[in-house]
Amino acid sequence: MVINPRSLPGSDRWLTTDQVAQRLGVQRATVYAYVSRGLLGRTLSPDGRTSRFDPNEVEELGRRGRPRRGGRSGTVDVVLSTAITAIDGDRLVLRGHDLVDLAGVVPFEAVAELLWTGQLGEGGTWDPSPGSIEAVESSVAAMPPDAPAASRLAAGVTVLGALDPGRGDLRPATVVAKGGPLLAALPHCLPVLDRSRPTGSLRTVAELLWPRLSPLRATRIRHAALDATLVALADHEMATSTLAARVAASTRANPYACLLAAIGAASGPLHGRAAVSAHRMLADANAGTPPAVVVATALEDRSEVPGFGHPVYVGPDPRAELVLARVAEVAPLGTVTTIDAVATAGRAATGLEPNVDFALAALAVASRMPLGATEAIFLIARTAGWLAHVVEEHAERPLRFRPRSLYTGPLPPTRSSRLPAPGPPG
């Protein structure tokens, strides 16, 4: 219902459409979609043309969670303020910088420091803490070669935390100082696939990762493709794993414990391992199965095509476009043709665009990476963003995450019915 606020008291308290969009973290068009779906009421301003909204109703919608376009049934978004990353329409903004201006231009190390400090520098290389490489390699030595990346990285983070006597120091500068050495040590959690080059000569995260992800010879263009992918995955607003890290940080858990919470959330097949299914699909197509068949098989087995669509973007996932452009530079022509054919078949079957999981899978197929390599790339890249959110959350009121539940189970008898019956008058 549309109400004229002239007759309502306190009409100066009403919010404009732009203010509502900013508070909810959505676009103007989304605000009007909420109105059309009956999720949000609006009034007409005295000029009879512009809309006004009740701030209490907007706050309640934010508390309940924004309806998620294209999301799974029953999901809601938790709306939290952050100065780190924003999804602005079809743009991903990192500390005020468009991802398009960063990936492939600025190294991952510089983008990580941008997320942590808000300052964009030239980047550089990081040195692991003394003894950390040996400790990390020992922590995963008993694992089989095909152990999940999440298990390997969780073991590495655990031992790095145990070795750090200052792990409980939560001052921002101290936590930020741990980020570089931590990211320089994490690649050593993974087994080496290409031993043609001594790993001791590798310095950047992309250089350290490549021989642990692909058996192909490392080249400048391959390093550049992997580095751009790390940048594209470094942070993505308030994803599930990021929220997990922030919930842990709200209890004033140390940074290593917060990373373990995030890794646990990201280890599921719908998050950090989401690209594995797309990798398998593209690998089948690259081995000769017709693209239309691999897409139809995915629909039959899963009722969806992995790697297509994203609930937070109106149009294409900008990260996918960036990574796929890099894949085209490193993949053989036949593989590029196959990837394009699967993308076309997927669009036709779903009406959706490829997302970053599809692009990550394309990089894996183009680089002959084993299944599971995409998870390693995702987790190590996102560690940069998780640490930034941990620092930001430590500045918030502690223990602010305390949702209440709506109990649906059985109740015991009331206390009064369990009291012994009174005896005869005495």
C-alpha positions in Angstrom: 0.0 0.0 0.0 1.3 3.5 -0.8 0.6 6.1 1.8 0.9 9.9 1.6 3.0 10.9 4.5 1.6 14.5 4.7 -0.8 13.3 7.4 1.7 11.2 9.3 3.7 12.6 12.2 7.5 12.8 12.0 7.5 12.7 8.2 11.1 14.0 8.2 12.3 10.7 9.6 11.5 8.8 6.4 14.4 7.3 4.3 15.0 7.9 0.6 15.4 5.1 -1.9 19.2 5.7 -2.0 19.4 5.6 1.8 17.5 2.3 1.9 19.7 0.8 -0.8 22.8 1.9 1.1 21.6 0.5 4.4 20.7 -2.8 2.9 23.7 -3.0 0.6 21.5 -3.5 -2.5 20.8 -1.5 -5.7 17.8 0.9 -6.1 16.1 -1.6 -8.4 16.3 -4.2 -5.7 14.6 -1.9 -3.2 11.6 -1.5 -5.6 11.6 -5.3 -6.1 11.2 -5.7 -2.4 8.2 -3.3 -2.6 6.6 -5.1 -5.5 6.9 -8.4 -3.6 5.3 -7.0 -0.5 8.5 -7.2 1.6 8.8 -3.5 2.1 6.2 -0.7 2.3 6.7 2.7 0.9 5.1 6.1 1.0 4.9 9.0 -1.4 6.8 12.2 -0.5 4.8 15.5 -0.4 5.8 16.1 -4.1 3.8 13.0 -5.0 6.6 11.6 -7.1 9.5 10.2 -5.0 9.3 7.3 -2.5 10.0 7.3 1.2 10.5 4.4 3.5 10.0 3.7 7.2 13.5 3.3 8.8 12.0 0.8 11.4 10.7 -1.4 8.6 14.0 -1.2 6.7 15.9 -2.1 9.9 13.5 -5.1 10.4 14.1 -6.3 6.9 17.8 -6.1 7.4 17.5 -8.0 10.7 15.5 -10.8 9.1 17.9 -11.0 6.2 17.5 -9.8 2.6 15.7 -12.2 0.3 18.5 -13.7 -1.8 17.9 -13.5 -5.6 18.6 -16.9 -7.1 19.7 -18.3 -3.8 18.7 -21.7 -2.3 15.3 -22.0 -0.7 15.2 -20.6 2.8 18.6 -18.7 2.7 18.9 -15.2 4.0 21.7 -12.7 4.0 23.3 -11.3 7.2 23.9 -7.6 6.7 27.0 -6.3 8.4 28.9 -3.1 7.8 32.4 -3.4 6.4 35.0 -1.1 4.8 36.8 -4.0 3.1 34.8 -5.2 0.1 31.6 -4.2 -1.7 29.5 -5.8 -4.4 28.3 -2.8 -6.3 25.9 -4.0 -9.0 28.2 -6.1 -11.3 31.4 -4.6 -9.8 33.5 -6.0 -7.0 35.2 -3.2 -5.1 38.1 -3.8 -2.8 38.9 -0.9 -0.5 37.6 1.6 -3.1 39.4 -0.1 -6.0 37.5 -1.9 -8.8 38.7 -5.5 -9.1 39.0 -5.0 -12.9 41.8 -2.4 -12.2 43.7 -4.8 -9.9 43.6 -8.3 -11.2 46.4 -8.9 -13.7 47.8 -5.4 -13.0 48.6 -5.4 -9.2 50.3 -8.5 -7.6 48.4 -10.6 -5.1 50.8 -9.5 -2.3 49.9 -5.8 -2.9 46.2 -6.6 -3.0 46.4 -8.6 0.3 48.1 -5.6 2.0 45.4 -3.3 0.5 42.8 -5.5 2.2 44.7 -5.5 5.5 45.7 -1.8 5.7 43.6 0.1 3.1 46.8 1.2 1.3 47.7 0.0 -2.1 51.4 -0.3 -2.6 53.7 -2.2 -5.1 53.7 -5.4 -3.1 56.7 -7.6 -2.8 57.7 -11.0 -1.4 57.2 -12.3 2.1 59.5 -14.5 4.1 58.0 -17.3 6.3 58.8 -17.2 10.0 61.9 -19.1 11.0 61.2 -22.8 11.2 57.7 -22.5 9.9 58.2 -24.3 6.6 59.7 -27.4 8.3 56.9 -27.4 10.8 54.2 -27.1 8.2 55.7 -29.8 6.0 56.0 -32.1 9.1 52.3 -31.5 10.0 51.1 -32.8 6.6 53.8 -35.5 6.1 51.5 -38.4 7.1 48.7 -37.3 4.8 48.1 -39.1 1.5 48.9 -37.2 -1.7 45.2 -36.7 -2.5 44.2 -35.4 1.0 41.8 -32.5 0.7 43.4 -29.1 0.6 41.3 -27.9 3.5 42.7 -30.7 5.7 46.3 -29.8 4.7 45.8 -26.1 5.2 44.0 -26.6 8.5 46.9 -28.7 9.8 49.4 -26.0 8.6 47.4 -23.2 10.2 47.2 -25.2 13.5 50.9 -25.8 13.7 51.7 -22.2 12.8 49.4 -20.9 15.6 50.9 -23.3 18.1 54.4 -22.0 17.2 53.4 -18.4 17.6 53.8 -17.3 21.2 52.1 -14.0 20.4 49.1 -15.5 18.8 46.8 -13.9 21.4 48.0 -10.4 20.6 45.0 -9.0 18.7 46.3 -5.5 18.0 45.7 -4.7 14.3 49.3 -4.0 13.4 50.4 -7.3 15.0 47.8 -9.4 13.2 48.6 -7.7 9.9 52.3 -8.4 10.4 51.5 -12.2 10.6 49.7 -12.2 7.3 52.6 -12.2 4.9 54.7 -14.9 6.6 51.5 -17.0 7.0 50.7 -16.8 3.3 54.3 -17.5 2.4 54.2 -20.7 4.5 50.8 -22.1 3.5 51.8 -23.3 0.0 54.2 -25.7 1.7 51.2 -27.6 3.0 50.7 -29.0 -0.6 52.8 -31.7 -2.2 55.1 -30.7 -5.1 54.0 -32.0 -8.5 56.8 -30.4 -10.6 60.3 -30.9 -9.2 62.2 -29.5 -12.2 62.9 -26.3 -10.4 64.1 -25.9 -6.8 61.3 -24.6 -4.7 63.8 -22.6 -2.6 64.2 -20.1 -5.5 60.5 -19.3 -5.5 59.2 -16.2 -3.7 55.8 -14.9 -4.6 52.7 -16.9 -3.6 51.9 -17.6 -7.2 55.4 -18.9 -7.8 55.3 -21.0 -4.7 51.9 -22.5 -5.6 52.4 -23.3 -9.3 54.7 -26.4 -8.9 52.3 -27.7 -6.2 49.2 -27.3 -8.5 50.4 -28.2 -12.0 52.9 -30.6 -13.6 53.4 -28.1 -16.4 56.6 -26.1 -16.5 56.3 -22.7 -14.8 56.4 -19.7 -17.1 55.9 -16.0 -16.6 52.5 -16.1 -18.3 51.3 -19.0 -16.2 52.4 -17.3 -13.0 50.6 -14.2 -14.1 47.4 -16.2 -14.7 47.5 -17.8 -11.3 48.4 -14.4 -9.6 45.4 -12.7 -11.3 43.2 -15.6 -10.1 44.4 -15.2 -6.5 43.5 -11.5 -6.7 40.1 -12.3 -8.1 39.4 -14.7 -5.1 41.0 -12.7 -2.3 37.7 -11.5 -0.9 34.1 -11.4 -1.7 32.2 -9.4 0.8 30.4 -11.3 3.5 30.6 -14.9 2.2 29.8 -17.8 4.5 33.4 -18.6 5.4 34.1 -14.9 6.0 31.1 -14.7 8.4 32.5 -17.8 10.2 35.9 -16.0 10.7 34.1 -12.9 12.0 32.0 -14.9 14.4 35.1 -16.5 15.8 36.8 -13.1 15.9 33.9 -11.7 17.9 34.8 -14.1 20.7 38.3 -12.6 20.5 39.7 -15.9 19.2 43.3 -15.5 17.9 43.8 -15.1 14.1 44.8 -18.7 13.5 41.7 -20.0 15.3 39.6 -17.6 13.1 41.2 -19.0 10.0 40.4 -22.5 11.1 36.7 -21.5 11.5 36.8 -20.1 8.0 38.5 -23.1 6.5 35.9 -25.3 8.0 33.0 -23.4 6.5 34.8 -23.2 3.1 35.5 -26.9 3.0 31.9 -27.7 2.0 31.0 -28.6 -1.6 28.8 -25.5 -1.9 31.6 -23.1 -1.1 35.3 -23.6 -1.3 35.0 -26.9 -3.2 32.3 -25.7 -5.5 34.7 -25.5 -8.4 35.6 -29.2 -8.1 32.4 -30.3 -9.8 32.9 -27.8 -12.6 36.5 -29.0 -13.0 35.3 -32.6 -13.4 32.7 -31.5 -16.0 35.2 -29.5 -18.0 37.8 -32.3 -17.8 35.2 -34.8 -19.2 34.6 -32.4 -22.1 38.3 -31.8 -22.7 38.7 -35.6 -22.9 36.2 -35.8 -25.7 32.7 -36.0 -24.2 30.5 -33.5 -26.2 29.9 -30.3 -24.2 26.1 -30.7 -24.6 26.4 -34.2 -23.0 28.4 -33.1 -20.0 26.0 -30.3 -19.3 23.0 -32.6 -19.7 24.6 -35.2 -17.4 25.2 -32.5 -14.8 21.5 -31.5 -15.0 20.4 -35.1 -14.7 22.8 -35.9 -11.7 22.5 -32.6 -9.8 19.5 -30.7 -11.3 21.9 -27.8 -11.9 25.0 -27.1 -13.9 28.0 -26.4 -11.7 29.8 -23.1 -12.3 26.8 -21.1 -13.6 25.0 -18.2 -12.0 25.6 -16.3 -8.8 23.0 -15.0 -6.4 24.7 -11.6 -5.7 25.3 -10.4 -9.3 22.6 -9.1 -11.6 24.7 -9.9 -14.6 28.0 -11.9 -15.2 30.3 -12.5 -12.3 33.2 -10.0 -13.0 35.7 -12.4 -11.4 34.8 -15.1 -14.0 35.4 -12.7 -16.9 38.8 -11.7 -15.5 40.0 -15.3 -14.9 38.6 -16.6 -18.2 40.6 -13.9 -20.1 43.8 -15.2 -18.4 42.9 -18.8 -19.2 42.6 -18.0 -22.9 46.3 -16.8 -22.7 47.6 -20.1 -21.2 45.4 -22.8 -22.5 45.9 -24.7 -25.8 43.6 -23.6 -28.6 41.6 -26.9 -28.4 41.0 -26.5 -24.7 39.9 -22.9 -25.1 37.4 -24.1 -27.8 36.1 -26.8 -25.4 35.7 -24.3 -22.5 33.8 -21.9 -24.7 31.6 -24.7 -26.0 30.7 -25.9 -22.5 30.0 -22.3 -21.5 27.7 -21.9 -24.4 25.9 -25.2 -23.6 25.6 -24.1 -20.0 24.1 -20.8 -20.8 21.6 -22.4 -23.1 20.6 -25.0 -20.4 20.4 -22.6 -17.5 20.0 -19.1 -18.8 22.9 -18.1 -16.5 26.4 -16.9 -17.0 29.5 -18.8 -15.9 30.7 -17.8 -12.5 34.1 -17.8 -10.9 33.9 -21.5 -10.0 33.6 -22.2 -13.8 36.6 -19.9 -14.5 38.7 -21.5 -11.7 37.8 -25.0 -13.1 38.8 -23.7 -16.6 42.2 -22.6 -15.3 42.7 -26.1 -13.7 41.8 -27.9 -16.9 44.1 -25.7 -19.0 46.9 -26.3 -16.5 46.4 -30.0 -16.1 45.8 -29.6 -12.4 44.5 -32.5 -10.3 41.0 -32.5 -8.9 41.0 -30.5 -5.7 43.6 -28.0 -6.8 40.8 -25.4 -7.2 40.1 -25.7 -3.5 43.7 -25.0 -2.6 43.7 -21.9 -4.8 40.5 -20.6 -3.3 41.5 -21.2 0.4 44.9 -19.6 0.1 43.6 -16.6 -1.9 40.7 -16.1 0.5 43.0 -16.2 3.6 44.0 -12.6 2.7 40.4 -11.5 2.9 39.7 -13.5 6.1 42.5 -11.9 7.9 41.3 -8.4 6.9 37.8 -9.3 8.3 39.3 -10.7 11.5 41.1 -7.4 12.1 37.9 -5.4 11.3 35.8 -7.6 13.6 38.2 -7.3 16.5 37.3 -3.6 16.5 33.6 -4.3 16.9 31.7 -5.0 20.1 32.7 -8.5 21.3 30.3 -11.4 21.2 27.8 -9.4 19.1 26.6 -12.6 17.2 24.0 -14.2 19.5 21.0 -15.3 17.4 18.0 -16.8 19.2 16.5 -20.0 18.0 12.9 -20.9 17.4 12.5 -24.2 19.2 10.4 -26.8 17.3 11.0 -29.9 19.4 8.9 -31.4 22.2 8.7 -29.8 25.6 8.9 -31.7 29.0 5.9 -31.5 31.3 5.5 -28.3 33.1 7.0 -28.1 36.6 3.6 -27.8 38.3 2.4 -31.1 36.9 5.5 -32.9 38.2 5.0 -31.8 41.8 3.8 -34.6 44.2 0.1 -34.5 45.0 -0.7 -33.0 48.4 -1.3 -35.5 51.1 -4.4 -35.7 53.4 -4.8 -32.8 55.8 -2.7 -33.5 58.8 
